[in-house]
Amino acid sequence: MGKTRLEAFSDGVIAILITIMVLELKVPHGSELADLKPLVPVFLSYVLSFIYIGIYWNNHHHLLHTIDHVSGGLLWANLYLLFWLSMIPFATGWMGENHFTSVPLALYGSVLLMCAFAWLLLQRTMVKTHGRKSTLAVAVGRDFKGKISPVLYLVGIVSAFLNEYVSEAVYVLVALMWLVPDRRFERASHASQDR
C-alpha cells in the first residue's frame, strides 16, 4: 500500500486536534485586560500542547518521508499514536481549567507518556516493515531523545504529586528538547538519494 492515504488521514486528525484545543479558549465576559487573567492557565496549557502536537506532526512527516509503502501493522500502529494524540485536548483542558493541580498534571504527563510509547511502537513497526538497513532505520539510529522522553515523563508524573512546578518544568523541558531541530531524517534521506 502507498503511504499517501495514511499521511492525509494523520494530517487531518492532527488538524482537528489543534482546532478542538483552540475552541477551549473561551472569550471572557469583560473588556478589560484583567478579564483575561483567569484564562492564563488555559492559554499556557494550550501553548504547550500546541507545541507537542506540532512536534509530533513535524516528526511524523519526516518519518513518513523515509518510507515508500505501509503495511497493515503500520496502519494500526499509526492509529494507536493518533488515539493517544487525540487525548491531548482533554488532558490539556482539564489541566488548564484546574490551574495545573496535581492530578490533572499527572494525567497530562500520562497522556504524553502514552504518546511517546505509541511513537516508539510506530517507529519500530516501520523499521520492521522496511528492514534494519533501510533509510528509516539509519535515521532512527539510537534515538536518544525517543528513549529519554518516557523517563522524563515518568519524572513529571511523580513530581506532579510532590511539586507541581517541577512537573511543569519537566514537560516544558521535553518539549524544548524536541524543538531543537533533529536532522537525522533529513540526513538519512539525502544519503539514500545520493546512492
Secondary structure, DSSP 4 states (H G I P E B T S, - for coil): --SHHHHHHHHHHHHHHHHHHHHTSPPPSSSSGGGGGGGHHHHHHHHHHHHHHHHHHHHHHHHHHT-S---HHHHHHHHHHHHHHHTHHHHHHHHHHTTT-HHHHHHHHHHHHHHHHHHHHHHHHHHHHH-TTSHHHHHHTT-HHHHHHHHHHHHHHHHTTT-HHHHHHHHHHHHHHHHS---HHHHHHHHHHH-
